[in-house]
Amino acid sequence: MAEDERAKRLAAEVRAATESTVFDMASCSGAGPISQLVNAGFGQPLPLAHMVRLSFIVGGGKKVRQRYDDKLPQILSEALKSVGYVEDRGASCTDDCQGLFKYQHDTDKDLKFVHVFPKLDASKAASGGEVEDSLSPAQLLVFSEMDTFKAMIAAKTPTFSQRKRALDALKASKARIASLEEALTAMKPLSDDEQSWYDAVDAEGLGLKISWLAQTLEKMVDDGQLTAKEREEVLSRMEEKAEELSLKLSAAEAAGKAKAVTQLTAAREELQKKMADVRNLKCITHRPKHAAEIQAVKKKLAALEKLEKSKVVLPLEEVQKLSAKPKLLADLHAMEVDSAGWFSEPS
């Protein structure tokens, strides 16, 4: 079950890829799970308009050799061939290399790779991709390998607010682990879905992700990477924390706990200094991804709408221009979805 879950998660990461990505296959072995991964990940063209290179680490030198199945390169290659992919040593990250893959032993990194250049479906990219049987952004972050996790955070959550919501989602999963472990300790049976999720999740890895993302958010604050609204939200949380410290400090003073008073006083002073720094931040304005392209498409659509509303008989050339409207609308939707990323503020 755990192998099948890992294969499903990795396939979901493949389907969610929008740029060249590296996947570590150390946790995968056996023809069954790898076939499941390839069928789910590459059985249908990826909903992309441009080529990406999806690289799978399948082995390496003495330092990492024991982590990988010796037959992994062969098993993965055969699985790719079974869904119509062709091995080509000259394959590269260009559109004319769709459906090709190649093996590489990178002697500099001392790692072995299988690089896959997927088949693409630009029409699905234009319509916003696929949603069937896919993992949610939160699930992808919880179950992904650390390197993939960091890449997804960078690509899909560009703003402080989005990363804060991503952190909240990770913390919710951590709380779920604690709840399930409490049930197990009390000898309460888990449902099949709960047991499957508990077996698949990496609690230690999740903790590392939470720690890394929390540090990333702290650095964004320190570097002034906040919008005006985000700055106010950060200050609001700081003020709540300052009130809590003041209450604890008053209680410690009343109880005559000198050591606690010293520690709490220092913590409050440090927080107050940080609050002053945040208040003095020069806020940023995020330029949305594809902003220029979105504006250009909107301009074209406005011109077409003007033609549609025209009360005079249009020349054939003008009428033919209207046929471009469906694709322009689809392109606009796809760019707006990609621009929004994950964990955007609910509208």
N, C-alpha and C positions, 0 to 999 in steps of 0.2 A: 504493500500500500504506500509506504513512504517513497519508494522508487517511482511509482506511478505519479504521486503528487509532485515530486521534483520535476519529472518530465513535463507535467502539465504546466507548472509554473514557468519553466524555462521556455516552453513553447509560447506562452503568453507574453513573455519578455521579447521573444523574437517578433511576434505579431505587432508588438507595441513600438518596436524600434523605428526611429525616424532619422537616425544618423548611424554612421559606422560604429559598431559596438563589439566589445570582446566579451565572450562568455566562457567561464571556467567550467570544464566538464569533470572536475575532480570528484564530484558527488554522483556521477552517473556511470552506470555499468550495466552490461547485459543487453542483448539484442532487443528484447521486448520493450523496455522503457525508452531506449534510443529510437527505435522504430516509431513509438508513440510520439516522441518529441518531434521527429522529422515530419511525420504525417500531419500532426497538428500545426507545426510551425511553417512547413514549406509545401504542404499538400495543395495549397491554393496560393496564387500570387499575392505578394504583400501590397497593401493599399498605399503605394508610394508613387510619386511622380518622378523621382530621381533615384539613381543607383546608390546603394550603400554596400559596405563590406561587413559581413557578419562573421567574426572570427571566433572559432572554438578552440580553446586550449585543450589538447588531447594527450599531452605527455611532455616530457622534458628530460633533462640530464639527471645526474645522480642525486642532486638535492631534492628533486620533486618527483622522481620516477615512481616511487612507491605509492604516490597518491592517485595514479592513473592505471586503469586497466590496459595491459599491453596491447590488447586487441581493439582498443577504442578507435584508433584511426581507421582500421579496416571496417569495423561495425558501422561507424558513422558514414563512411564512404558508400558502403553497400545500401544503407538506408536512404541516402540521398539519390542514388541511382534508381532505387525502387519507385521514387516519385517523379522520375523524369529528368533528374539533374545529370550533367555530364562532367567528368573530370577533364580539366584542361590546364596544363601547367602555365600557359600564357594568359590565363584569365586576369582581368584587372577591373577596377571600379569604374566601368563605363557601361552605358545603357546597352551596348551591343553584346555584353557578356552575361545577359540574363540567363539564369538556369545553369550556370557553370560553377565549379568549385575546384580548389586545388589544395594540395598538401604542402606545407612548408616547415622545415626545421630551421628556426631562427637561432643561429649560433651565437649571436650577440646576447640575446636574452636567455639562451639555452632552453627554449621552449618549443614544443611542436604544435603547429596550428593546422586546422582545416578552415580555409577561407571560403565562405559561400557568398556568391553574388546572385541574390534571389530573383525570381521572376516577379515582375511588377504589374500592377493594374492601376494605371493612372486615373481611370474613371472612378474607381473607389476612393482614390486619394482626393479627387475633386469633390466627391459627395460626402467627405468627412470620415472615410474609413469604414470600419466594421465594428459591430458591437456584439455579435452573437457569441455566447459562451465564453466571454472574455473576462479576465480579472479586472476589478476596479483599480484605479490608481493607488488607493490605500493598500490593497492586496499585493499589487506589484511591488510596492516599496517594502512591505513586510517580508515577502518571500524571496526577493531578489538577492543575488550575491552582492557583497559590499561595493565592489567596483562599479557594477551595473547600477546599484542604488545611487551612488554619488553622481553618476552620469545622468540618471533620470532626474535627480534633484536639480542639477545644473540646467538641463534642457527644458524641463517641464514646470519648474517652479522658480521663475526668475526673481520674484519679488519677496520681500520680507514677510508680507502677510500670507502669501501662498506657502512659504516654508514653515511659518508658524502653524498653519492648519495641518500641514503634513506632519509636523512634530506631534500635534494633538492626536492625529490618527494613529501614530506609532505608540503613543502613550496609552491610547485606548486598547490597543492590542496587547500591550504589556499588562494592563489591568485585567484583560480577559484571561491571560495565562494564569495570573494569580488566582482568579476566581475558579478556573477549572482545577487548578492544583488544590485549592481549598476543598472542592467537591470530592476530589480523589482521596484526599486525606481523611475526609469524613465517610469514605467508602460509598459515596454516591455514584451510581453509574452515569457515564456520559452518553449523550446521543451519538449516533454514528457520525454525524457532521462534526460534532464537538471533538470526538476522538480523532477523526481524520485531521482536523485543523491542528489539534494539539500535537499530534505525531509529526506533522509537517513543519511546524514553526520552529525556528532556531532561537530560543530564548536568549542565549548569550549574544548571538549576532544582532538580535533586535536591540539589546541593551547598548551595544556598540554604535548602532545607527542612531539611537536616541542621543547618546553622548556627543557623537560627531555633529549631528544636526543642531543640537543646542549650542555647541561651540561656534558653529557657522553663523547662527543667529546673533550670538554675542559679538562676533567679529563685524557683522553687518551694522550693528548699532555703533560699535567703536569707530568704524570707517565712515559713518554718516550715510549709509545706504538706506535711508528711510524717506518716504514721502511725508508730506505734512500730516496727513491723516494717520499714517503709521507712527509718526513721532508722538502724536497725541495719545494713541492707544498704548504705546510703550510707557509714556509718562503716567498714564492712568494706572497701569499695573504696578509701576514703581511706587506710586503714592499709596496704593493699597498695602504693598509690602512694608513701606515706611510706617504706616499706622500699626501694622502687626508688630513690628519691632518696638515701637513706642510702648505698646501695651505690655509686651514681654519685659521691656526695660523697667517699666513702673512696677510690675509684679516682682521682679528681681530685687529692686531697691527696697520694696516693702518687706521682702523676706530676708533682707540683709545678706544677699548672695553677692559678695564683692567680685568674685571672679566672673560670674555671669554678667554683672553690671558692666565690667570692663569690656568683655567680649561684645555685648549687645551695643554698647556705646560706639565702639569702633566700627561695627557693622553698619550702624545707622549713619555715622559720619561718612563712611565710604559710599553708601547708597545715595546720600544727599549730594555728594560731589558728582557722582555719576548722573544724577538727575539734572544738575546744573549744566553738565556737559551736553546732555541730550537736548535741553531747552535751547542751547546755543548752536545746535546743529544747523547747517545750511541744507535744507531739504532738497531732495532730487525729484525730478519728474521722469517717470518711465516712458520711454518711447516704445509703443507696442511693436511686437514682431510683425513684419510684413506691412508696416504702416504705409510706406510709399506705394506698394503694390495694391493694398486695399483702397487707398485713395484714388488710384488710377482706375481701378475697376468700377468704383462708385461713380466716377466721372463719366465713364462709358455707359453705365446703366442709366444715369440721368439723361444722357443724350438720347438713348433708345426710348426711354419713357416719353420724352418730348416728341419723338417721332410718332409713337403710338397714339398720342393725344391729338396729333395733327388732324385738322378737319378737311384738309385738301388731299387730293389723290396723289400718292407718293410715286416717284419714279421707281422702276424695278430695282435699281441699284440700292435705293434707300430701304425698300421692303426686304431685300436680301440681308441687310444689316441686322434686321430684327431677329434673324435665325440664330444669332450669336448670344441672345439673351439667356437661354437656359444654361449654357456653359459658364457664362459670366456669373450668374447667380450661384452655381455650384462652386466655382472657384472662390467666390467671395465667402461663402459659408465655410469652405475648407480652411481658408486663411484665417478667418475669424476664430474658428475652433482651435487651430494650432496656435494662434496668437494668445488666446485665453490661457492655454496650458492647463495644469491641474490645480485643484483647490482654489479656483478663482472665487471671488466674493459673490455670493448668491445675488442674482438680480431681482 
